[in-house]
Amino acid sequence: MAAVRSDQGRLEESLALHIDTLERQRRILGPTHPNTIQSIGNLAVLHRKMDNVADALEFQLEAVALTRE
């Protein structure tokens, strides 16, 4: 659903859905689960699409760090 909203240009709605998904995955799957890390990467991409470069970089660095654990 978040990806659909993003494709429709409804970026703020997409962001809210991505954040909700990430919070649930962290709680249920744990921070190093591959799906959780993918969600972090998805947030990085969305922030870049929204021209929030600093936030995009923060999420991307987090995803990379978690894949190295």
N, C-alpha and C positions, 0 to 999 in steps of 0.2 A: 504494500500500500504506500509506503514512504517513497519508493522508487517511482510509482505512478504519479504521485503528487509532484515529485521533482520534474518528471517528464512533462507535466502539465504546466510547469512554471510556478507552481504553488509551493515555493521554497520554504516559507515559514511553516506551513503545515507539514511539509516533509521533515523539516528539522525537528519539530515537536515529536513526530512519530519515531524518528531515528533515535532521539534521546530516550524516549520511553522504552523502546526496544533494547537499547544498550543497558539501561538501568535494570531491566528484568533479566537480561542475560547475565549481567555481572552477579546478580543476586542468586539466580537459579543454577547457572552453569559454571560460574566462577570467572575470575578475570583472565585466566590464561587459556580458556577453551577457544578452539579455532573459530567458532561462530561469534564469540564475543569480540575477538580480535578483528574479524571481518567487519563487524558492526562499527568498530572504532575507525577502521579504514574507510567505511562508507561515510561516516561523519566527516572525515578529512576531505573526501571528494566533494561532499555537499558544501562544506564551508568554502572550499576553493571556488566552487560554482557561484557562491554568493559573494565572492571577492573578499572573504574574511581570511586573508592569507595567514595571519598570525594564528588563528584558531585552527586552520587547516594543518599548519605545520605542527602545532602541539599534538593534535590527534594522530598525525602520521608518525611522529616520533614515538608516541606512546605505543602504537601498533608495532612498530619495528622493535622497540625494546621488549615488548611482551613475546615476540616470536623468538627472541634470543634467550629467553629463560628456559 
